[in-house]
Amino acid sequence: MSTGLGASPRARLTFGMWHSESQELLKDSGMDWTLVQPTYFMQNLLWQAENIVLRWRLL
């Protein structure tokens, strides 16, 4: 299951609470499970595309 960093029943953001609820349901299901909490996605670097192409580096 892919979930969000900061997922917790005590999260301040609704999104974090939703992820936490899903995680707990999965844990309680009796199935084998693995939680993946990525912290950054490649699409977040699209704004850097020009720098990467022209200078081969991030700003």
N, C-alpha and C positions, 0 to 999 in steps of 0.2 A: 504494500500500500504506500503510495506517495502521499506525504502529509507535509504540513508546514512547520518550519522552524518556529519554536515558541508555542507549539500546541500544548495547552495545559488547561485544566479546569479553572485555574486562577488567572487565565489570560485576560488582559484588559480589552482585547479586541474580539468582536464576535467571531471573526474568521478563526482565530486561535482556539476559541471555545468549541466551534463546530468540528475542527480537526481533532481536538481532544476527545469529543464525544464519539466520533467515528473510530478513533484508536481504541477506546475502551470497549466499544461494542465488538470490535474485531478480537481483542484480547479475551473477552468473555465468551466468544463463540465456540471455543473448543478446537478451532482449526489451528493448524500451524500458521504462523504469520511472521512477516518481516516488515518493519517500518523504515521507510527511507525519507529522510528529512533534508532535501537539498537546500543549500543556502544561497545559491546563485545559479542563474540559467544563462546559457549563451545568448539568447535573444535580448538579454539586458545589455549586451555589448554592441548592439546594432548601431547605436549612436556613435560608436567609436570606429565604424567600418572605414571611413575615409582615412583616418589616422593609421589604421592598421595597413591598409593598402599602400598608402604613400610613404609611410615612415617605419613600418613594421614594428610599431610599439603603441602602447596605450598612453593616453595622457594622464 
